[in-house]
Structures are given as structure tokens and as C-alpha cells.
């Protein structure tokens, strides 16, 4: 379940694959002389969980997919209420 902010509706999709991708940590200087494993150990990169979807043909961060519509609503109401 995800919320499509363009159409402003909740949509269902099927997860095709789960990806664990190294991504830079925001605000942290990246060393060009280190490998990915060294950057993760040094806190310059982190491993992000992402999902590839069947219907939407996209890759999304794990934080934007929900098990149910109610869980999705609750998350967005909390976010927008802050």
C-alpha cells in the first residue's frame, strides 16, 4: 500500500524485489579514497532498504510502503500534523 501524492489516492502494488543499497549519509563528507565497506564503517554511508514494485515499475524507500491503508493514513496524518 502506498499513497500517490499526484493522484491523491491510496494504491496497492506487489513487491517484486527487496534491495539493500549503500547511500551517502546526508551532511557527511565522503572520502574518495575509501571503498564502500570502509565508508559504511566510518559512518559516511548507510545501507538503505528499498523495494522494487511490479505495477508502478519503480524503486521506493521502505519507509513509504505500508502493510495497510490504515497504517498509511496514520503515518501521513502524523507527518502532516507536525
C-alpha positions, 0 to 999 in steps of 0.5 A, a space after each residue: 500500500 502506498 499513497 500517490 501524492 499526484 493522484 491523491 489516492 491510496 494504491 496497492 502494488 506487489 513487491 517484486 524485489 527487496 534491495 539493500 543499497 549503500 547511500 551517502 549519509 546526508 551532511 557527511 563528507 565522503 572520502 574518495 579514497 575509501 571503498 564502500 565497506 570502509 565508508 559504511 564503517 566510518 559512518 559516511 554511508 548507510 545501507 538503505 532498504 528499498 523495494 522494487 514494485 511490479 505495477 508502478 515499475 519503480 524503486 521506493 524507500 521502505 519507509 513509504 510502503 505500508 502493510 495497510 491503508 490504515 497504517 498509511 493514513 496514520 503515518 501521513 496524518 502524523 507527518 502532516 500534523 507536525 
